[in-house]
Amino acid sequence: MAHRIPRPKKRGSRTGSIVDPFRWVVIRFESGLEEDVLFSLVASPDVRAVREQQLIRYRCPNSGTPEYHSDYQVDWWSGVVSTIECKYDEDSERKAVPAKIGGIGRNAVLGTTDDYRVVTQFDLDDITIANARAIVACALDDDPEGLEAVRRALPGMPEGFALGDVADASGLGFRGYRAAVALLQSGALSLAPGVAVSPDARARVGRPVAS
């Protein structure tokens, strides 16, 4: 549950929310960058849960224990919990955000997490964002039968295959393709880094080996 409801910011920042179809919760954002980061987190197989606007209270010599609300708090499957601040690079540098977030982390007395990260627009690329949006959109089909059909087809696939091939192997055609895209979030199958989601995209069973 959010500890603060996002409000429109200056400069006409976009506010809204998305449905996380893997955990069936609504998560809010209050800028275009936050929206992109949120889609990327929700679609990542490394992420266990995402929460917005979590309260952190920290010690400050001049003002007691002020409050800070994180843009996102992320539980990773590795067991690490991260506080993430989304800032456009020019704002991050001008306002010395990394140093401020680091200071909050070192002095937190309520809502402590394992690490504090600043994410800018340069930490995401267009393919990552587009793929994340496609994964979330396909998962919103809420098609457990389609997902199961694709899972059954995976053991019979070669080492490398197109997403469209596993859709055909599932016997569901385009429905199977959308289920295969949604399944990317689970890590049951994966694309190589930098490959855009499409029926021709080359995939493999399981997570890719880091180079």
N, C-alpha and C positions, 0 to 999 in steps of 0.2 A: 504494500500500500504506500502511495506517495505521501510524504509529509508536507508537501507544498503543491498547490495547483499552479501549473505554468500560466503566466500571463503574457500577453503580447508585449514585445520589447520595442525599443525605438528602431528606426530605419525600416519599419514594415516587415520585421521578421515573421516568417510563417510559423503558425502554431497549429497543432492538431494532435492526432493520435493514430496508432495502428493497432490492429489486432494481431497478437502473437498466436498463430494457429497451432503451435507446438505445445504451448502451455495454457492456451485459451484465457489470456488476460489481455487487457487493453493498456497500452503504454503510451504516454504522452511525450511530445517533443515541443520545443519552442523556438526552433530555427531550422533553416534548410539543412545546415550541417548536422544538427542533432538528428534530423530525420534520416539522413544518409547513414550516419553512424548506427542508429537504432536498427534499421533494416539489416545492416551488415552483422550486427550482434545477434539479432533474432535468428538469422539464417545460418549462423556459424555452428558447425558440429562441436566446436570447443566450448560452447556456452551452455551452462546448465539453467541459468535464469537471469533475467534483467529486471531491475527495478529503477524507477525514476525518482528524482527529488527526495533522496534519503538524507535525513538530518545528521549532521556531524557537529558536535560542539567541541571547541578546542581552546586551549589556554592561550591567552594573549596578555603580555605584561602591562599593556596600557588600557585594556578594556575588558578585563575579567575573562569570561568564557563566552565569546560570541558564537553565533550559529552560522553554519554554512550548509547549503543544500546541494548535494552532488547532482550533476546532470544525470548520470547513471551509475548504479552500483551493479557489478557483474559478478555472478558466481560462475567460475570456470569448472569444468569437469575435473581439472587437475587438483581441485581443492582450494585454489587461490581465490580470494575475493578482492576485486579491484574497484576503486572509485575513479570514475572517468569524467573529466571536464572537457567539453567540446568547445573549441575556440578557433575562429579563423586566425590564420597565422599572423596577420598584421596586428590583430588585437592581442594575441598571445604574447608577442614580442613587446608591444607598446606597454602592456599592463604587467609585464613580468609574471605571467600566469604560472609557468612551471615552478618558479621559486616560491610563489604564494601557496600553490597546491602542496608542494613539498613541505612547507612550514606547517600547514594545517595537518598534514599526515603525521609529522613528528610530534605535534602537540595535541593530538586528538584525545579527548577524554570520554567521548560518547560517539558511537558509530564507527569505531576504528575498523579499518580494513587492512589487507596485507600490502597493497600498494596503491599509489595515486598516480594517475596517468593523464596527460593532456593530449588530446587528439585534434589535429588540424585537418584542413581539406587536403593537405599533401600526404596524409597517411592513408587515404583511400584513392582508388582509381575507378575510372568509369565502368570498367568491366565488372569489378567487384560489386559495385553498387547495383548495376543492372542485373547481375546474377542473383544478388540477394533479393531484389524486388521480385524477380521471376520465381524464385524458390518460395517466398512467402505467398505470392498470388496463387501458385499451384497448390500449396498446402491448404489454402482456404477452401479448396474443393471438399475437404473433409471426406476423403474417399478411402476408408480403411481396406475395402475389398481390392481397390486398385493397387494400393501399396503392397498388400500381401501377394497379389499376382506378380508384381515386379520382383519382390523378394524371392519368390519361388523360381523365377526365371534366371536370377543372377548366377547360381552355381553352374549353369550350363553355358554361360557366356565365355568367350575367349579372353585372353589377357587384356586386350584392348578392343573396344567396340564403340559404336556410335549410340548416343542416347535413343535414337530412333530404332536401332536394332533391338535393344532390350524392350522397347515398347511393343515391337512386333512379336518378340518372343513371349511376351506376357499374354498375347492374344487380345489385347484391348485397344490396339491402335493409338489414336491421339489421346484417349483417356489414359492409356498406359504410359505415354510420353509425359503427361503432366504428373502422373504419380512418380515417375522416375526422377523428374526435376525436384519434386517435393522431398524425395528420399535423399537427395544430396545433403540435406541438413542433418541427417542421422549419421553420416559417415559410412553407410552401407555401400555407397558407390561415390566416386569423386571424379572431378575434372582436374587436369593439370593446371597449375597457376597460369592466369592470363587467358584462359580459354573461355569464350563466351557461351552461355547456355543456348543451345539450338539442337534440332534433331540430328545434325551432323557432328556435333561436339563429341570428341573422343573421350571416353570415360573408362574407368577401371573399377573392379570390385574393391571396396575398402578404401582407406585413406592413401594418398600418394606418399611415397617416401621422400622426406625432405632432402634437398640436394645440398 
